[in-house]
Amino acid sequence: MSRIGAKPITIDEGVSAVRDGDFLVVSSDGKSQQVKIHKNIGIDIKDQKLTVTRSADDKVTKSLHGLTRSLIKNAFEGVKNGYQKDLEVVGVGYRAQVEQGNMMLKLGFSHDVTVEAPEGIEFEVKKNTISVKGYDKQLVGQVAAKIRSLREPEPYKGKGIKYKGEIILRKVGKAVKAAGEPGA
């Protein structure tokens, strides 16, 4: 039995979960998320507890058991509290600002880079920190990774966009040979 898949999920006040065909729809306060449910995975809702079960013991179904439970738990957490990823902009002249819900970035290119906010995602900028907020954990992470990929931190000076708390391993630059040595 899957250790993760066997754990019940407690449904909090104000959050609802409804099975709709191949999907489980989790909603709260106007936010709604759908989680696709495999045909061999069952959902039981009793007394504000949701349990994920499986009908077969083949390798694929066993692996989907824990995965489905984790995706459902993330959906509950997302519609209740939301998710946030923070990025730091490091470098002289590198800037970020929000205009009409979209992110405008100055990253040393000859042009400004615009990142459009997908539905359910909002940006916030304070000094050199970009916050990506939303209720879909996968989408928040994907948008944050897309922003980071626009100018990944380089290893010599550490300039670029990095996750908050990410450690960039620095390389030593070229060593200058001593003056007056032959071959210098």
C-alpha positions as CSV (number, residue, x, y, z in Angstrom):
1,M,0.0,0.0,0.0
2,S,1.3,3.5,-0.8
3,R,2.3,5.4,2.3
4,I,1.4,8.7,0.8
5,G,-1.7,7.5,-1.1
6,A,-3.2,5.9,2.0
7,K,-3.3,9.1,4.1
8,P,-6.7,10.9,4.2
9,I,-7.0,14.5,3.3
10,T,-9.0,16.8,5.7
11,I,-11.4,19.1,3.8
12,D,-11.3,22.5,5.5
13,E,-14.2,24.8,6.1
14,G,-15.3,26.8,3.0
15,V,-13.5,24.3,0.6
16,S,-15.6,21.9,-1.5
17,A,-14.6,18.9,-3.6
18,V,-16.9,17.4,-6.2
19,R,-16.3,14.5,-8.6
20,D,-17.1,15.5,-12.2
21,G,-16.5,12.6,-14.6
22,D,-12.7,12.1,-14.9
23,F,-12.0,15.2,-12.8
24,L,-12.1,16.2,-9.1
25,V,-13.1,19.9,-8.9
26,V,-11.8,21.7,-5.8
27,S,-13.1,25.2,-5.2
28,S,-13.2,27.9,-2.6
29,D,-13.9,31.7,-2.7
30,G,-14.3,31.8,-6.5
31,K,-11.0,29.9,-7.1
32,S,-11.4,26.5,-8.7
33,Q,-8.9,23.8,-9.7
34,Q,-9.4,20.5,-11.6
35,V,-7.4,17.4,-10.9
36,K,-7.6,14.6,-13.5
37,I,-8.4,11.2,-11.9
38,H,-7.2,8.0,-13.6
39,K,-9.9,5.3,-14.2
40,N,-8.2,2.9,-11.7
41,I,-8.2,5.5,-8.9
42,G,-11.2,6.0,-6.7
43,I,-12.2,9.0,-4.5
44,D,-14.2,8.6,-1.3
45,I,-15.5,11.7,0.5
46,K,-16.9,11.1,4.0
47,D,-17.2,13.3,7.1
48,Q,-14.9,16.1,5.7
49,K,-12.2,13.5,4.8
50,L,-11.2,12.6,1.3
51,T,-9.5,9.2,0.7
52,V,-7.8,8.1,-2.5
53,T,-8.1,4.4,-3.3
54,R,-6.9,2.2,-6.1
55,S,-8.7,-0.7,-7.9
56,A,-5.7,-2.6,-9.2
57,D,-2.2,-3.5,-8.0
58,D,-0.2,-3.1,-11.2
59,K,2.9,-0.9,-11.2
60,V,1.2,2.0,-13.1
61,T,-1.8,2.2,-10.8
62,K,0.4,2.0,-7.7
63,S,2.5,4.9,-8.9
64,L,-0.6,7.0,-9.7
65,H,-2.1,6.3,-6.2
66,G,0.4,8.5,-4.3
67,L,0.7,11.0,-7.2
68,T,-3.1,11.6,-7.4
69,R,-3.3,12.1,-3.6
70,S,-0.4,14.7,-3.7
71,L,-2.0,16.6,-6.6
72,I,-5.4,16.7,-4.8
73,K,-3.7,17.9,-1.6
74,N,-1.9,20.6,-3.6
75,A,-5.2,21.7,-5.1
76,F,-6.8,22.0,-1.6
77,E,-3.8,24.0,-0.3
78,G,-3.8,26.2,-3.4
79,V,-7.5,27.3,-3.3
80,K,-7.3,27.8,0.4
81,N,-3.9,29.6,0.9
82,G,-2.3,30.0,-2.5
83,Y,1.3,29.5,-3.5
84,Q,4.2,32.0,-4.0
85,K,7.6,31.8,-5.5
86,D,10.1,34.6,-5.0
87,L,12.9,35.5,-7.5
88,E,15.7,38.0,-7.0
89,V,17.0,40.3,-9.8
90,V,20.8,40.8,-9.4
91,G,22.8,43.1,-11.6
92,V,23.5,46.7,-12.4
93,G,20.6,48.1,-14.6
94,Y,18.5,45.0,-14.2
95,R,14.9,46.0,-13.2
96,A,11.5,44.6,-13.0
97,Q,8.1,46.3,-12.8
98,V,4.5,45.4,-13.2
99,E,2.3,47.2,-15.7
100,Q,-1.4,46.2,-16.2
101,G,-0.8,42.8,-14.7
102,N,2.2,42.0,-16.9
103,M,5.8,41.9,-15.9
104,M,8.2,44.3,-17.7
105,L,11.9,43.3,-17.3
106,K,15.1,45.2,-18.2
107,L,17.8,42.6,-18.3
108,G,20.6,44.1,-20.3
109,F,19.1,43.3,-23.7
110,S,18.6,45.9,-26.4
111,H,14.8,45.6,-25.7
112,D,12.6,45.1,-22.7
113,V,11.2,41.7,-22.0
114,T,7.5,41.3,-21.3
115,V,6.1,38.3,-19.4
116,E,2.3,38.1,-19.7
117,A,0.5,36.7,-16.6
118,P,-1.5,33.6,-17.3
119,E,-5.0,33.4,-15.8
120,G,-4.7,32.8,-12.1
121,I,-1.2,34.3,-11.7
122,E,-0.3,37.7,-10.4
123,F,3.0,39.4,-10.1
124,E,4.3,41.7,-7.4
125,V,7.6,43.6,-7.3
126,K,9.4,45.0,-4.2
127,K,12.8,46.5,-4.8
128,N,14.7,43.7,-6.5
129,T,12.4,40.8,-5.6
130,I,9.7,39.4,-7.9
131,S,6.8,37.5,-6.3
132,V,4.8,35.1,-8.5
133,K,1.5,34.3,-6.8
134,G,-1.3,31.9,-7.7
135,Y,-3.5,29.0,-6.5
136,D,-2.1,26.4,-9.0
137,K,1.3,25.1,-7.6
138,Q,2.4,23.7,-11.0
139,L,1.6,26.9,-12.9
140,V,3.3,29.2,-10.3
141,G,6.5,27.1,-10.5
142,Q,6.3,27.0,-14.3
143,V,6.0,30.8,-14.6
144,A,8.8,31.4,-12.1
145,A,11.0,29.0,-14.0
146,K,10.2,30.8,-17.3
147,I,11.1,34.2,-15.7
148,R,14.4,32.8,-14.4
149,S,15.3,31.3,-17.8
150,L,15.1,34.8,-19.3
151,R,18.5,35.6,-17.7
152,E,19.9,32.8,-15.6
153,P,22.6,33.7,-13.1
154,E,26.0,33.6,-14.5
155,P,28.8,32.0,-12.4
156,Y,31.4,34.8,-12.4
157,K,29.5,37.8,-11.0
158,G,26.2,36.1,-10.1
159,K,24.2,38.6,-12.3
160,G,20.8,37.4,-13.5
161,I,17.5,36.2,-12.0
162,K,17.7,33.6,-9.3
163,Y,15.3,32.0,-6.8
164,K,15.3,33.6,-3.4
165,G,17.7,31.7,-1.3
166,E,19.4,30.0,-4.2
167,I,23.1,29.7,-3.9
168,I,25.1,30.4,-7.1
169,L,28.5,28.7,-7.1
170,R,31.0,31.3,-8.2
171,K,34.0,30.6,-10.5
172,V,37.3,32.3,-10.3
173,G,38.1,34.5,-13.2
174,K,41.3,34.3,-15.3
175,A,44.5,34.7,-13.2
176,V,46.8,37.5,-14.4
177,K,50.3,36.2,-15.0
178,A,53.1,38.0,-13.2
179,A,54.7,40.8,-15.2
180,G,58.1,40.2,-16.7
181,E,57.7,36.4,-16.9
182,P,58.8,34.8,-20.2
183,G,55.7,34.0,-22.3
184,A,53.6,36.6,-20.7
